[in-house]
Amino acid sequence: MTRVVRVAAGQGFWGDWLEAPVRQVKGGPIDYLMMDYLAEVTMSILQKQRSRDPAAGYARDFVPAMERILPDIVAKRIRVTSNAGGVNPRGCADAVLDTARRLGLGGRIRVGLVSGDDILDRLDDLLARGHELRDLDTGRPLSDIRERIRSANAYLGMAPVVEALRGGANIVITGRVTDTGLTLGPLVHELGWRPDDWDRIAAGTVAGHIIECGAQSSGGNLLKDWRRVRGLERVGFPIVEASEDGSFVVTKHPGTGGVVNLASVTEQLVYEMGDPRSYITPDGIADFTTIRLAPAGKDRVRVSGIRGAPRTGMLKVSIAYFYGYKAVGTLVYAWPDAHAKAKEADRVLRARLTDLGLEFEQILTEFVGADATHGRLAGPPDSDAPEVQLRVGVRARERAPVERFTRELAPLVLTGPPSVTGFAGGRPQVEEIVAYWPALVDRREIEPNVRVEILAA
Amino acid sequence: MSREKPSGRRAKGGSGRSADRPVPVQLRWLAHARSGDKGNTANVGLIALEPELYPLLARAVTAARVARHFRGMVSRVERFELPNLRALNFLLHDALDGGGTISLKTDAQGKVYSTALLRLEIPVPPAVARRFRPRASRR
């Protein structure tokens, strides 16, 4: 029988279902649990937390999640890969090791700690040596925002994950390792794939892409026949069963809800897709137009035929910088003429903001129930709608105008159009905007600084 | 508002050949979709509900047609073909009002641009319309 490695998704983003990792570990056989926590702006949030508390800066949810599953992963020899380390992978590793000791699992847990992705302290050096780190989307040079940068991390690939697994880690904790690298790493380690076997690297990358958003490939957020998706209250997160030749099956544990079928896998494949011929990662390039999908039984889809191309000499860098402030406020207007009332309230509000001399970079009005999600494509507003929510957002470089805006919404209740409610939540909150700056850097600047340490509990 | 109105009934009363005239059908009856974001760009993956519908989508749902559909909402549309998945991928540039944390939109991450594309009507042969469009709905 050919060897199969089972990698299970336990978390698709920071804030995903807390029960998922527990169900994956207890619901059937798996070899690896992959826990992805990092979205584009997560690093800057974590950086902010670390600046207030040096022990913080990682996905805190990871530690209680591990506490619940540590006995099982030790007993069943399941290994965990996670980028929960954020901007403080060492702090995260220490917390997990403390937890293991407290549970009496000292000596049974070895954490592989991956660092070296954080280049915040190296930016000036990189800039001085001619690395421009221009915004990939706008082409602007990094010097435009240098003073406002909050975090800067290079995306690492699977290599340090593989190194940690080789070193005997049963839990690998990283900072900004790509979502796909957390799945590809275990496959390369277990199946002995060469790092320049570009087709297999692409296959493992596609496997990672399919499960990196958790249940989004196993029935969650599935549009096709959504009424027929059963049991989402106990949805099974996806599992990849990979073979040496690079083909794999996507499935989920028996008895769980949701569905794994051609539609669920295809919807996830096209999610956040750019040019399908070149899905670029630090490990290689996957060609999504070569993917073959075939049904392989109940809740099983076989994936094969994937072709890849060599990796590039560059790594993507995720930089977060302070941008300004924003606030969003809402009020609800009731039938009759709900939309017309909301519209008039918006006019009054804007006139007052103008009279106050407040300057905003943008004021955006949406009518929830009429045009908030589809704009003019939704057609003319329903004059008989039972209610419409007025939703007004403002953005400015300075805090003061945004602060004042938050105090202009509630007065509309007694000083604006009638039939208004839904203000019980209180004043809108002023939020600091930390924006995202994608760039590229020569991988030779980063990779020599990547470190893998094995820490024992 | 959709530019083209359903005109399936207009074919009535014409010559004998009008029975073969294409009928406009909303994409929601022909495809499913998922969308996401990359910065200020939204992507929509449009997937044929049945394999035989893919050539129809590939022919009718061009980048230009999608750009017209989202006129005023996006700056530019790119299209990529994935015949292996019976899918088309569209990149809608400048669709997210700045995107990410800058955007003030409810749908700052373009999660439901997918269904906004499914509002588009394309002309399909009457037999296809009869098969895929529910009787109760004329759209």
Interface residues (C-beta under 8 A of the other chain):
Chain A: E40 V41 D137 N221 L223 K224 A263 T266 E267 Q268 L269 V270 Y271 E272 M273 G274 D275 P276 R277 F288 T289 T290 I291 R292 L293 Y323 K326 V328 Q362 L364 E366 V368 A372 T373 H374 G375 R376 L377 G379 P380 R391 G393 V394 R395 I433 V434 A435 Y436 P438
Chain B: M1 S2 H32 A33 R34 S35 G36 D37 K38 G39 N40 T41 N43 G45 I47 L49 H69 F70 G72 M73 F80 E81 L82 P83 N84 L85 R86 A87 N89 L91 D97 G100 T101 I102 L104 K105 T106 D107 V112 S114 T115 A116 R119
